[in-house]
Amino acid sequence: MSTLLIYGSYGYVGTLVAREAIDRGLDPILAGRDREQLREQVDELGQAGRRFDLGDPDTVAEALADVDCLLNCAGPFSNTAEPLVEGCLRSGTDYVDITGEIPVIEAIRDRDADATEAGITLLPAAALSTIPIDCLAAHLADRLADADALALGVDAFRIPSIGTVRTVIEGADTGGAVRRDGRLEGVPTAWRTREIDFGRGERPAVTMPMGDISTTHYTTGIPNVEMYAVMPQPARLGLKLHRYLAPVFESKPVRWLLKQAAGVRDGPSERARRRGSAYIWGEARTEGADGERVVSRLRTPDPYVVTVDGAVTVAERVLAGDADAGFQTPAGAFGADFVFELDGVEGFFDESTPDASSPVNPLLR
């Protein structure tokens, strides 16, 4: 039987992923750096455990020597992805994670040739929003083969987990990002606001530097990409104020204090996860006054439900040998319809005759 190791298995999301993997009969090895939390989880779940630090590549590679696939749930991924990817390259272990961090995805893509030579798969961002949005982008590219711009968005505001909050704080000074002419371009935080109908009426959404800006570009080859997320007015105001407060967030003491404060937060309850949902929207365009435009949507269960289901399903597919060696994206590896392997996903809801008066993607102006 193939061996799956879950690193960061005792965090909020990691615990949900570990339980799901056990329920599916994967018999995962639970792993991480915190000895006490790992021991407590191993005793509770009755699984094998493996503690190792990430400071020495040889130590990481040795810990992964008998592992077929590593599923990294330990954020911020800016701290964990690089040493774990290096360990996987040295040990011949496939790598999957649930990051949404653009620099992490870009850094993993830079190891594409190394992964191909080693015969392993590197597949980051196996989570929401990336799996649904990546598959939606692939679907839109199929609908409009000549598209040169994508605008994508998610409406799924909810309480973040501790790990998510800490990841946001870790990257708080990076500002926003879009992709223009194939290149990442920095823009101010909450650079642009747009009214978008995600499937339940128009709502204001702001540009966000989400990992989908990278994954959808590599999946489709479309050179211009913007990513939007619905935010309530106080959050939108806070994001815009961040433009002027960014130097404060660069201070290590301030980051430390914010991370400690984030530690008192927990993720949503099981009941909240069962009741939650997310609305995913995408638009593809061709440039010019007579350009074409197509719109499609998805509806998914709660973001944490999709993340857990998606991460374990991707790991299962990778363990089965269904993904090619090298850097991969979810839809790039498994196709646009992969999202429908996840429970409760509905779509694609296509607009065959979109409103011609809809605002043009600003990247095409």
N, C-alpha and C positions, 0 to 999 in steps of 0.2 A: 504493500500500500504506500502511496506517495505521502510525504511528510510535509505538513504545513506548520510554520512557526509564526505566531502572532506577537510582534514586538509592541510593547505598550498595551498589553492585554488587560491591565487593571485600571486604566482610565475610564471615563464615562463611556465614550464610544467604544473603546477597546473591550470593555466588559460586555457590551451588547454584541459586538462582533464575535467574541469568544463563545458566548452562549449560543449564538446562531450556528457557528461552525460545529460546535458539539452536537447540537440538535440535528445537524445534517450528516452526522457520522464521520466527520473529518478527523476527529481525535487530535486536535492541535496541541502543539507544545506552547505553553504560555511563557512569555519572556518579557524582560525589562531590566531596568537598572536598580529599582528600589527593592531591596531584599525583603523588607517586612510586608509591603503591599503584595509582592509576588507570592510570598509564602502563604499569606492569608487567602489569596485567590486559589492557589493550588490546592489547599486543604478544602476549601469550599466546593470547588468544581471537580475535584478528584482527577485532575489532569497532571501530566508531567510539566515541570517548570524548569526554566533555564535563565539564570541571571548572568548578564555580562554588560560591561561598560563599552563605550564606543570610542574611547581614546586611541586604541591601538588597532590598526587594520588587521594585523595578524590574529589578534584575539577574536575579532569579529568573524573573520574567515573560519577560524577553528570552531567557533560556536555554531556556524552554519554548515559545517562540512557534511553532515548527514541530513540536511534539509533540502527539500525539492523546491519549495516556494516560501518566501518570506512575505508576510503581510504587515506592513508598518503602519501602526495606528498611533504612534508617539509623536505628537506635535510639541512645539513648533517644528515643522519638518525642515526648516532652515538649519536646525541643530542636528537632526537625526538622519536625514536622507543621504547625505554625502557619505558618511562612514558606513552606513548599511549597504548602499549601492556598491561601494568599493569592496566590502566584504563579500557581497554576492558575486561580483566579478571574479574574485579570487577563488571562491568556493564552487562556482558553477551553479549558483542558486538563482531561480527566477525571483524578481522583485515586483511587488505591488504595494501601492500606498493609497491614502485617502486625502492627500494634500489638495489645497486650493491655491497654493502660493506660486505666482508666476515665476519668480527666480528659481524656485526648486524644480519646477517642470522644465524650464529652459536648461538648467544644469544637468538634469537627467538626460534630456535630449542630446546634450553634448557628448554623452557617453554611448551614443548609438553604435558607432563603429566598434568600440570596445566590447559592447554587449553582443553584437553580431559575431565577432571573432570568438567570444567565449561561449557562444551558443545559448545565451540566456535571454529571457524577455525582461524588459524594464517597462512597466506599465503604471505610471503614477495617476493620481486623481480618479480613483475608482470609487466615486461618491456622488452625492448631490452637492452641487448642481451639475457636475461635469458629465456624468453618464447620460442623463436625459438631454442636456443641452448639446453635447457632442453628437448624439444620435439625431437630434432635431436638425442640427446644422448639416449633417450628412444627407438627411432627407430633403432639406431645402436645396442643397447643391444638386441633388438628383432632379428636383423639379425645375431648376433654372441653371442649366449647365454653364451658361456664360456669366454667372453672377460674379461681381467683383467687390461686393460689400455685404457684410452680415451685421445685423443688429440683433442682439439676443437678450433675453431678460427672464428674471424669475421673481415671482410674487410669493414669498413664503416667510414673512417676518415671524420670528418666534424667539424664545429665550435660548441663547447659546449655551453650550457646555463650557466647563472650565477650560478645557484644552482649546476650544475655538476662541474664547476671549483672550487667552494668553498668546495665541498665534496672531490675532489682530494687533495686540499691543506690541508684539515683537516687530511687526512691520509697520507700525503707526507713522513712521517718518518717511515712508516711501512715496506718498501721494498716489495719484491715479495713473492709469495707463490705458492706452488704446493701441490697436495695431493699424499702421498706415503704410500702404505700399509694401507690405510684408515685414515691416520692421516695428518693433515695440517703440512706442513714443510716450514719454511721460507727459501727463497733463495734471492740472490741479485736482485735488480731491473734490468729488461731486462736481466735476467739470461741467456737466450738462444735465438738464432735467428734461424729461420727455413724457408726455401723456401716452400711455400704452394700454390697449385693451388686452389683458391677459386671458380673457374668457369670462370675466364677470364685470365688465364695464371698464372705462378708462380710469387709470390710477397714475399718479405721478411717480416716476422712477428716475433714479440718478445713475450716472455712469460709475461703475465700480471696477477696481483692478482685480478681477477674479481670474482664476486659472484658465477658465474657458477661452480667454483671449488668446492663449497659446494653443490649447488642445484643438479647438475648432479650426484654427488656421492650419495646423499640421494635418488634420483629418481631411479637410476640403481643398486646401491650397488657395482659398480665397484670401486676397491680400489685405483687405480692410475689415476690421472687426471692432465692434463696440459691445460692451456688456453692461446691462442695466439691472438694477434691483429696486424693488418697491421699498420705500422707507417712509415712516410717518414724519410729519413736519418737524418735530423736535430733533429727530435723528438727522434729517437733511440739513437743518441749521447747524447741528454739531459738526457734521462733516465739512461744511463750508467754513466754519470757524477754525477747523483744524488747519486750513491753509496758513493761518496766521499764528497758530500755536505749535506748529510742527517742531520748532527748535526746543520747545519744552519737552516734547516726547523723546527727543534725542538724548536727554539727560539720563544716565544710568540709574541714579537714585529714583527719579520719577518712574521709570519703567519698573524698577523693583517694587515700588510701592503699589503701582497699579496691578502688577501680577499677584501680589499678596492679597489685594482686595478682590481680585478675580477668583481667588481660591475659595471664597465663601459662597460662590454661586454653584448651583447644580444644574444639570440639564433637565429637560422636561420629563414629567412623570409618564409612566406607561399609559395611563388613561389619555393624557394629552397627546402622546405619540399616536395612539389609535385614532384619535379624532382629527389629527392634523392633515393638511394637504398642501400641495404646491402647484402653482400654475406656471407653465413654461411657455414662452413666446419667442418666435423667431421670424425675422424678415430677411429675405435675400433680394438684392437689387442689381441691375446693370446700369452702368453710367450713361448719362446723356439725357437730353430733354425728352426723348422718346423711350427712355429706359423702362425695362420691365420690373415688376415687383411681385413677389409671392410671399405669403404669410402662412405659417403653420403653428399649431399649439399642441401641448401635451398637458395632461393633468396627472399628478402623481400623488402617492401617499405622503405622509409627513417626511420632511427632509432627513430626519434621523432614521426613519424606517427604510427609506431608499438607500441611504448610505450603508447601513448594515447589510441589507439584502444585496446591494450592488457590490460591495467589497467582497463578500463571501462568494457570490456568484462569479465574479471575475477570477478570484483565486481558484475556484473549482475549474473554470475553463482553462486557466493557465496550467494547472496541475494535469489536466487532461491532454495537454499538448496542442490546444486549439489556437494558440497565439504564436506568431512567428518570432524569431530571435530579433533582438534590437529594441530600440525605443518604439513603443506603441501607444496609441490612444484607445479609449474604449470602443468607439465606433470604427476606428481604423483597424482594430484587431478583429472585431466581431460583426461589423456591419450596422447600418442604421436601425434595423429592427431588433438589435440586441436589447434595447430598453424594454421591450415587451416580454423579455424573460423575467423581469422583475414583477412581483405581485402588485396588482392594483393600478398599473399604469394604463391610462386611456389616451387614445389618439391614433394616428396623427389627425388633428382637425385642421383641414386645409381650407384656405380662402381661395376660391377659384377666380373671383373677380374683385380683388382688393380695391378699396377706395382710392382713386387716383389723386385725390386731394390730400392724402396722408403726407405728413412731413417727410421731406427727402433726408436720407441719412446724411448728417453733416460732413462725413468723410468724403462725400461725392460732390460737395459744393465747390 
